[in-house]
Amino acid sequence: MSEPKRVLIVGGVAGGASCAARLRRLDEFAEIVIFERGPHVSFANCGLPYYVGDVIREEAKLLVATPELFRQRFRIEVRTQAEVVAIDRAAREIEVLDHPSGERTRERYDALVLSPGAAPLRPPIEGLDLPGVFSLRTIPDSRAIRDWMEQRPVRRAAIVGGGYIGLEMAENLARRGVAVTVVEIADQLLPVLDPEMAVYVSQHLAKHHVQVRLGQGVASFEQTSEGLLVRTPHGAAIPADLVLLSAGVRPETQLARAAGLELGERGGIRVDDRMRTSDPHIWAVGDAVETRDVVTGEERLAPLAGPANRQGRIAADSICGRPSAFRGVQATAVCGCFGLTVAMTGATEKTLERLGWDDYEAVYLHPTQHAGYYPGAKPIHLKLLFRKSDGRILGAQAAGEEGVERRIDVLAMAIQKQATVFDLEETELCYAPQYGAAKDAVNMAGMIAANVLRGDAEQARWSELEATSALIVDVRDPHEYARDYIDGAINIPLDQLRDRLGELPRDREIWVNCAAGQRSYYALRVLRQRGFAVRNLSGGYQTFAAWYP
């Protein structure tokens, strides 16, 4: 028999831990060792904000697997507080620093897996290291925040960054009675979203008394007799008893770079579809790697637990000689904040514009999460992006209080299978009045998009509204129009439209709108068949209010 293979894994959590467990299932005889520089090898980092907020009360609940479990169940050795500081590729050895003892050792490998993750960005801001300024990446980070809050009164908190962690921490700090201000350098919260979809998040935070300052960076943190001051370049001073720095993450690639491994354009470790690096004996997985975007084809970073888990499995298969390949990422993600759920999958319109794509279209809709006649119906604000040439689904974003993640999950699978909007029309989903509708939001998105592609509903783009010379016709009822309307729009309710055709010009384009897009579509069909040049503003006034808040 040949000598057992020795596989060393640098880093645990999602990618490294899943790789180790999969390796053991495939190879009972391999020697597998995980090196983790922190005190925990596998923990639920997505649960950290909820541990700070006391939703999760016991720290132990965050531990997915312990060194003891790896040893007893899988015969995998785990060395915590052991940092890999160098890779000798020629000798196939790593240098390990044991932090408690300070001792350095060298370890031989047949296969090496890098799963170093990503570190919080720490911009060069004056006062960044002051007491009371925290980042949140590990269990010790969350413990430090909890200890700070237990040792002194924390009435005000400033969160620098309005991404996923920033919003989840805003909710959890508010849950503990803290007044929260979110400072975001971009002009929107959740910069991964398209701007008009992020508006729903800002509005929801305002309802829950969270102050949001958009388009503002941070110039400095200052210590005062009453706590901390967060100063912006615009001269604003935000008082806080606690500051959370949540300005994004960067891939941890120092080890790979020092070893001469090839890096990608975005700074991540370059890997092939088997997660192998430029060195045939080294694999890499998780937040530190660049992989192909399944929609756009570009190489990208995707610091998400789901892809890291799958990449760990693929790397294990590859090490064991199995012909597995990683398909790529589509960045499916979800975030909950004060009862609002925001989710996305695939490409955003911002990304398509950046890449110069013009073969795409977007539709907006605002259906309820279940049948409208059943009590408790709540709207889902949904944006669907698709290719004009063949209807292939490119991306989706949604926000709402219920049912959002279910629809995005369906659309994520549709993107995975390269489905089209015509497939969405025919998708058969669960229906009972308390769960959905006979025409689910997914079906409706497909039908609206398919109507556009078939030429049954030519669209007007919201981005062109301010420059258009078209006549805007609002087909809502008068009491709806009286509440608010698009500047310059005239009101002809849908039920009166056929009797008032003489009021409409035949030598000028007409754009129709209503509350959510359905009545304006009916109006478009009436007018087009009667010879008018007409286009529909997708999603109606609800979408207008998001585009022009």
Residue pairs with C-beta under 8 A, 6 or more apart in sequence:
4 29
4 30
4 31
5 27
5 29
5 30
5 31
5 110
5 111
5 319
6 30
6 31
6 33
6 108
6 109
6 110
6 111
7 23
7 30
7 31
7 32
7 33
7 109
7 110
7 111
7 112
7 113
7 319
8 33
8 35
8 94
8 107
8 109
8 111
8 112
8 113
9 16
9 19
9 20
9 32
9 33
9 34
9 35
9 112
9 113
9 115
10 16
10 35
10 84
10 94
10 112
10 113
10 114
10 115
10 116
10 255
11 34
11 35
11 36
11 37
11 114
11 115
11 116
11 117
11 286
12 20
12 34
12 36
12 40
12 41
12 42
12 78
12 115
13 41
13 42
13 43
13 45
13 115
13 117
13 286
13 308
14 286
14 305
14 308
14 309
14 312
15 115
15 117
15 285
15 286
15 287
15 308
15 309
15 311
15 312
16 34
16 36
16 113
16 115
16 285
16 286
16 312
17 34
17 41
17 42
17 64
17 65
17 312
18 308
18 309
18 312
18 313
18 316
19 113
19 115
19 283
19 285
19 312
19 313
19 315
19 316
20 32
20 34
20 70
20 74
20 76
20 312
20 316
21 74
21 76
22 312
22 313
22 316
22 317
23 30
23 32
23 316
23 319
23 320
24 30
24 32
24 74
24 75
24 76
26 316
26 317
26 320
26 322
27 320
31 77
32 74
32 75
32 76
32 77
33 76
33 77
33 78
33 79
33 107
34 41
34 70
34 76
34 77
34 78
34 79
35 79
35 82
35 83
35 84
35 94
35 96
36 78
36 79
36 80
36 81
36 82
37 81
37 82
37 83
37 84
37 99
38 80
38 81
38 138
38 139
38 140
39 80
39 81
39 139
39 140
40 63
40 80
40 138
40 139
41 65
41 66
41 67
41 70
41 78
41 80
42 63
42 64
42 65
42 66
43 62
43 63
43 64
43 138
43 139
44 61
44 62
44 63
44 64
45 137
45 138
45 305
46 305
47 56
47 61
47 62
48 62
48 136
48 137
48 138
48 139
48 141
48 142
49 136
49 142
49 165
49 168
49 169
49 171
49 172
50 56
50 168
50 172
51 59
51 61
51 62
51 139
51 142
51 146
52 136
52 142
52 145
52 146
52 149
52 169
52 172
52 173
53 169
53 171
53 172
53 173
53 175
53 176
54 172
54 175
54 176
55 172
55 175
56 62
59 139
59 143
62 139
67 78
67 80
70 76
70 77
70 78
71 77
71 78
79 96
79 98
81 98
81 99
81 100
82 96
82 97
82 98
82 99
83 96
83 97
83 99
84 94
84 95
84 96
84 97
84 255
85 95
85 96
85 97
85 104
85 255
86 94
86 95
86 255
86 258
86 259
87 93
87 94
87 95
87 112
87 255
87 256
87 258
87 259
87 282
88 94
88 95
88 106
89 259
89 260
89 279
89 281
89 282
91 108
92 108
92 109
92 110
92 112
92 281
93 106
93 107
93 108
93 109
94 106
94 107
94 109
94 112
95 104
95 105
95 106
96 104
96 105
96 106
96 107
97 103
97 104
98 104
98 105
109 281
110 281
111 281
111 282
111 283
111 319
112 281
112 282
112 283
113 282
113 283
113 284
113 285
113 312
113 315
113 319
114 255
114 256
114 269
114 277
114 282
114 283
114 284
114 285
114 288
115 284
115 285
115 286
115 288
115 308
115 312
116 251
116 252
116 253
116 255
116 256
116 286
116 287
116 288
117 252
117 286
117 287
117 288
117 303
118 249
118 250
118 251
118 252
118 287
118 288
118 301
118 303
119 137
119 249
119 250
119 252
120 135
120 136
120 137
120 245
120 246
120 247
120 248
120 249
121 245
121 247
121 248
121 249
121 250
122 128
122 135
122 245
123 218
123 247
125 218
125 219
125 220
125 221
126 219
126 220
126 221
127 133
127 220
127 221
127 222
127 223
128 221
128 245
130 221
130 222
130 223
130 228
131 223
132 148
132 227
132 228
132 240
132 241
132 242
132 243
133 221
133 228
133 243
133 245
134 141
134 144
134 145
134 148
134 242
134 243
134 244
134 245
135 141
135 244
135 245
135 246
136 142
136 145
136 165
136 169
136 244
136 246
137 249
145 242
145 244
148 154
148 242
149 176
149 242
152 241
153 241
154 176
154 178
154 241
154 242
155 177
155 178
155 179
155 241
156 178
156 179
156 180
156 181
156 227
156 239
156 240
156 241
156 242
157 173
157 178
157 179
157 180
157 181
157 240
157 241
157 242
157 243
157 244
158 180
158 181
158 182
158 183
158 228
158 230
158 238
158 240
158 242
158 243
158 244
159 166
159 169
159 170
159 173
159 180
159 181
159 182
159 183
159 243
159 244
159 246
160 166
160 183
160 218
160 230
160 243
160 244
160 245
160 246
160 247
161 182
161 183
161 184
161 245
161 246
161 247
161 248
162 182
162 183
162 184
162 186
162 188
162 189
162 190
162 191
162 212
162 214
163 190
163 191
163 192
163 246
163 248
164 190
164 333
164 335
165 246
166 182
166 184
166 244
166 246
167 182
167 189
167 190
167 201
167 205
167 335
167 337
168 335
168 336
168 337
169 244
169 246
170 180
170 182
170 205
170 210
170 337
171 208
171 336
171 337
171 338
173 180
173 242
173 244
174 180
174 208
174 209
174 210
174 338
178 241
178 242
179 209
179 211
180 210
180 211
181 210
181 211
181 212
181 213
181 230
181 238
181 240
182 189
182 205
182 210
182 211
182 212
182 213
183 213
183 216
183 217
183 218
183 230
183 232
183 238
184 191
184 212
184 213
184 214
184 215
184 216
185 215
185 216
185 217
185 247
186 214
186 215
187 195
187 214
187 215
188 195
188 198
188 199
188 202
188 214
189 198
189 201
189 202
189 205
189 212
189 214
190 198
190 201
190 335
190 342
191 198
192 331
192 333
192 344
192 348
193 201
193 342
193 344
193 348
193 397
194 348
194 349
194 350
194 383
194 397
195 350
196 383
196 462
196 543
196 546
196 547
197 342
197 381
197 383
197 397
197 398
197 399
197 546
199 545
199 546
199 549
200 340
200 342
200 381
200 399
200 546
201 337
201 340
201 342
201 399
202 212
202 214
202 549
203 549
204 337
204 338
204 339
204 340
205 212
205 337
205 338
206 212
207 338
208 338
210 338
213 232
213 236
213 238
216 232
216 233
216 234
216 236
217 232
217 233
218 230
218 231
218 232
219 231
219 232
219 233
220 231
221 228
221 229
221 230
221 231
221 243
222 228
222 229
222 231
223 229
224 239
226 239
227 239
227 240
227 241
228 239
228 240
228 241
228 242
228 243
229 237
229 238
229 239
229 240
230 237
230 238
230 239
230 240
230 243
231 237
231 238
232 238
249 287
249 303
250 267
251 267
251 268
251 269
251 287
251 288
251 289
251 301
251 303
252 287
252 288
253 263
253 267
253 268
253 269
253 288
256 263
256 269
256 277
256 284
256 288
257 263
259 279
259 282
261 269
261 270
261 277
261 278
261 279
261 282
261 284
262 269
262 270
262 277
262 278
263 269
263 270
264 270
264 290
264 299
265 290
265 299
266 290
266 299
266 300
266 301
267 301
268 288
268 289
268 290
268 299
268 301
269 277
269 284
269 288
269 289
269 290
270 277
270 278
270 289
270 290
270 299
271 277
271 283
271 284
271 285
271 289
271 290
271 291
273 292
273 314
273 325
273 326
273 327
273 328
274 283
274 314
274 315
274 317
274 318
274 324
274 325
274 326
275 283
275 284
275 285
275 289
275 311
275 314
275 315
275 318
275 326
276 282
276 283
276 315
276 318
277 283
277 284
283 315
283 318
283 319
284 315
285 308
285 311
285 312
285 314
285 315
286 303
286 307
286 308
286 311
286 312
287 301
287 302
287 303
287 304
287 308
289 301
289 311
290 299
290 300
290 301
291 299
291 300
291 302
291 307
291 311
291 326
291 328
291 329
292 298
292 299
292 300
292 328
292 329
293 299
293 300
293 328
293 329
293 330
293 331
293 347
294 327
294 328
294 329
294 330
294 346
294 415
294 416
295 330
295 346
295 347
295 394
295 395
295 415
296 347
296 351
296 352
296 355
296 357
298 355
300 329
300 331
302 329
302 331
304 329
304 331
304 332
304 333
306 332
307 329
310 326
311 326
313 324
314 324
314 325
314 326
317 323
317 324
318 324
327 416
330 345
330 346
330 412
330 415
330 416
331 344
331 345
331 346
332 343
332 344
332 345
332 346
332 408
332 409
332 412
333 343
333 344
333 345
334 341
334 342
334 343
334 344
334 404
334 405
334 408
335 341
335 342
335 343
336 342
339 401
340 399
340 400
340 401
341 399
341 400
341 401
341 402
341 404
341 405
342 397
342 398
342 399
342 404
343 397
343 398
343 399
343 404
343 405
343 408
344 395
344 396
344 397
344 398
344 408
345 395
345 396
345 408
345 411
345 412
345 415
346 385
346 393
346 394
346 395
346 396
346 411
346 412
346 415
347 385
347 394
347 395
348 385
348 395
348 397
349 360
349 362
349 383
349 385
349 395
351 395
352 360
352 385
352 394
359 387
359 388
359 389
360 385
360 386
360 387
360 388
360 394
361 385
361 386
361 387
361 388
361 449
361 452
361 453
361 459
362 383
362 384
362 385
362 386
362 538
363 383
363 384
363 386
363 445
363 448
363 449
363 452
363 459
363 538
363 539
364 381
364 382
364 383
364 517
364 538
364 539
364 542
364 543
365 382
365 384
365 441
365 444
365 445
365 448
365 516
365 517
365 538
365 539
366 379
366 380
366 381
366 382
366 516
366 517
366 539
366 540
366 542
366 543
367 379
367 380
367 382
367 437
367 441
367 444
368 377
368 378
368 379
368 380
368 437
369 377
369 378
369 379
369 380
369 400
369 401
369 402
369 403
369 404
369 436
369 441
370 376
370 377
370 403
370 433
370 434
370 435
370 436
370 437
371 377
371 433
371 434
371 436
371 437
371 438
372 437
373 433
374 433
374 434
378 400
378 401
378 402
378 403
379 400
379 542
380 398
380 399
380 400
380 402
380 403
380 404
380 407
380 441
381 398
381 399
381 400
381 542
381 546
382 396
382 397
382 398
382 407
382 441
382 445
383 396
383 397
383 398
384 393
384 395
384 396
384 411
384 421
384 445
384 448
384 449
385 393
385 394
385 395
385 396
386 392
386 393
386 394
386 420
386 421
386 449
386 453
387 394
388 453
390 420
391 420
391 421
391 422
391 449
391 450
391 453
392 418
392 419
392 420
393 411
393 414
393 415
393 419
393 420
393 421
393 424
394 415
395 415
396 407
396 408
396 411
396 415
396 445
397 408
398 404
398 407
398 408
403 436
403 441
407 440
407 441
407 442
410 427
410 429
410 442
411 424
411 442
411 445
414 423
414 424
414 427
421 445
421 446
421 449
421 450
421 453
422 446
422 450
422 453
423 446
424 442
424 443
424 445
424 446
424 447
424 449
424 450
425 443
425 446
425 447
425 450
426 446
427 440
427 442
427 443
427 446
429 436
429 440
429 442
429 443
430 436
431 437
431 438
431 440
439 447
448 457
448 517
448 521
448 538
451 457
451 521
452 458
452 459
456 525
457 521
457 524
457 525
457 536
458 524
458 534
458 535
458 536
459 535
459 536
459 537
459 538
460 468
460 470
460 511
460 535
460 536
460 537
460 538
462 537
462 538
462 543
462 544
462 547
463 547
465 486
465 511
465 537
465 544
465 547
465 548
468 509
468 511
469 508
469 509
470 508
470 509
470 510
470 511
470 535
471 490
471 504
471 505
471 508
471 509
471 510
471 511
472 486
472 488
472 489
472 490
472 510
472 511
472 512
472 513
472 537
473 489
473 490
473 491
473 492
473 504
473 510
473 511
473 512
473 513
473 523
474 481
474 485
474 486
474 489
474 490
474 491
474 492
474 512
474 513
474 514
474 541
475 491
475 492
475 493
475 494
475 497
475 512
475 513
475 514
475 519
475 520
475 522
475 523
476 491
476 493
476 494
476 514
476 515
476 519
476 541
477 493
478 491
478 493
480 515
480 541
481 489
481 491
484 541
484 545
485 491
485 541
486 513
486 541
486 544
489 513
490 503
492 500
492 503
492 504
494 514
494 519
494 522
494 523
497 523
497 526
497 527
498 526
501 527
501 530
504 510
504 527
504 532
506 531
506 532
506 533
508 533
509 533
509 534
509 535
510 527
510 532
510 533
510 534
510 535
511 534
511 535
511 536
511 537
512 520
512 523
512 524
512 527
512 534
512 535
512 536
512 537
513 520
513 536
513 537
513 540
513 541
513 544
514 520
514 523
514 540
514 541
515 540
515 541
515 542
516 539
516 540
516 541
516 542
517 536
517 537
517 538
517 539
517 540
517 543
518 540
519 540
520 536
520 537
520 540
521 536
523 534
524 534
524 535
524 536
527 534
528 534
537 543
537 544
